[in-house]
Amino acid sequence: MAELADDALVVSLGGIRAPVIGVERIEQGEECLRALRAIKEETGSRVDALISSEIGGANAMEPMLTAAQAGLPVVDGDGMGRSSTRIPDPR
């Protein structure tokens, strides 16, 4: 299992729209990658990893696709609090 530094910058990317828009206006495929590059350029910060902000729908997959395009790792968890991380047994 890979570890992130305590001060790692973990970013969530995705779209804000009704799902039907994805049918009416097909994405080019690098929208979130361009957004990631804009974050880096505007903040001067290096993004260390991406994370999904939700468990279902396109926004669950968008960070994984963008991470593959950018060569970044994806944190195994989501913003809804459901993670596959194991909680240690207190015994």
C-alpha positions in Angstrom: 0.0 0.0 0.0 1.4 3.4 -1.0 1.4 6.2 1.6 0.8 9.9 1.1 2.6 12.6 3.0 0.7 14.4 5.7 0.8 17.6 3.6 0.0 15.9 0.3 -2.4 17.8 -2.0 -5.3 15.5 -2.9 -7.7 17.0 -5.5 -11.2 15.9 -6.6 -12.3 16.7 -10.1 -15.6 16.2 -11.8 -18.5 17.8 -13.6 -21.5 19.8 -12.4 -24.4 19.2 -14.6 -27.5 17.1 -15.2 -26.6 13.6 -16.7 -28.6 14.3 -19.8 -26.0 17.0 -20.8 -23.5 14.2 -21.3 -25.7 12.9 -24.0 -26.4 16.3 -25.6 -22.9 17.5 -25.5 -20.3 14.7 -25.6 -17.1 15.5 -23.8 -13.8 15.9 -25.7 -12.1 13.7 -23.0 -9.5 16.0 -21.4 -11.7 18.6 -19.7 -10.7 17.5 -16.2 -7.1 17.2 -17.2 -7.2 20.8 -18.4 -8.8 21.8 -15.1 -6.0 19.9 -13.2 -3.4 21.8 -15.1 -5.1 25.1 -14.4 -5.1 24.3 -10.7 -1.4 23.6 -10.8 -0.7 26.8 -12.9 -2.9 29.1 -10.7 -1.7 27.8 -7.3 1.8 26.8 -8.2 1.2 23.7 -6.2 2.0 20.1 -7.2 -1.0 17.8 -7.0 0.0 14.5 -5.4 -3.1 12.4 -6.0 -6.7 12.5 -7.0 -9.8 11.2 -5.2 -13.5 10.7 -6.3 -16.0 13.0 -4.6 -18.9 10.6 -4.9 -19.4 6.9 -5.2 -21.7 6.7 -8.2 -22.1 8.3 -11.6 -19.6 9.8 -13.9 -17.9 11.8 -11.1 -16.9 8.5 -9.5 -14.9 7.7 -12.6 -13.7 11.1 -13.8 -10.8 11.4 -11.3 -9.6 7.9 -12.2 -9.6 8.7 -15.9 -7.8 12.0 -15.2 -5.3 10.3 -12.9 -4.4 7.9 -15.7 -4.0 10.8 -18.2 -1.8 12.7 -15.7 0.2 9.8 -14.3 -1.1 10.4 -10.7 -2.3 7.9 -8.1 -5.9 7.7 -6.9 -6.8 7.6 -3.2 -9.1 4.7 -2.4 -11.9 6.5 -0.8 -14.6 9.0 -1.6 -16.1 12.2 -0.2 -19.2 10.5 1.0 -17.3 8.7 3.7 -17.4 5.2 2.3 -13.8 3.9 2.0 -12.4 0.5 1.6 -9.7 1.4 4.1 -9.7 -1.2 6.9 -10.1 0.2 10.5 -7.8 -1.6 12.9 -9.3 -3.9 15.5 -9.0 -2.1 18.9 -8.2 -5.3 20.7 
